[in-house]
């Protein structure tokens, strides 16, 4: 799975329908 939004920060958090995802934990 490749997610790239203008090279977002690795510690980026996004609110989704499943809740808040912390990419830093990935």
N, C-alpha and C positions, 0 to 999 in steps of 0.2 A: 504494500500500500504506500503510495507516494503522495504526500500532501505538501504542497509548496505554494505559499501565498506571498509572492515577492520576497522570498527568503525571510520568513517570519522568525522571531526569536525562538530558541529551543525551549524557553520557559514560558512559552505563549499559552494562554488559557482561552478556551473557546466555549461559549455556551451553546449546547445543542439540545435536541429534544430529549436526550438521555441524561442531561445534566451538564455539569461543568467538567470538561476534559483538560487535564494538565499534561501537556505534551512532554514536560520535563520528566514525568513518571514513566513515559514510554521509553 
